[in-house]
Amino acid sequence: RRPKGATACNFLSSKACDQESGMPSTHSAVAGVLCVFYPKMTPLLLTVPASRVVVGCHTITQACFGLYTGLVIGTLISDGGIKK
């Protein structure tokens, strides 16, 4: 679950969302994919998972797992990731 008291964690709703799963953080996963394709932007992109934790929408575990998931997906879809 998301942290207790989490609200307005996506642009579609401003309601409480602390009963939602939140695992993994989709924002963090997208940041992970973008890190693979734009490595020079990595320092900036790493602020995304951190910000999701700071604003209270995700736990550290959810944000880190989202980032890891994104890095794996990005690697798999990059030129060298999938053997043809």
Salt bridges, closest charged atoms under 4 A:
GLU20 OE1 - ARG2 NE 3.25
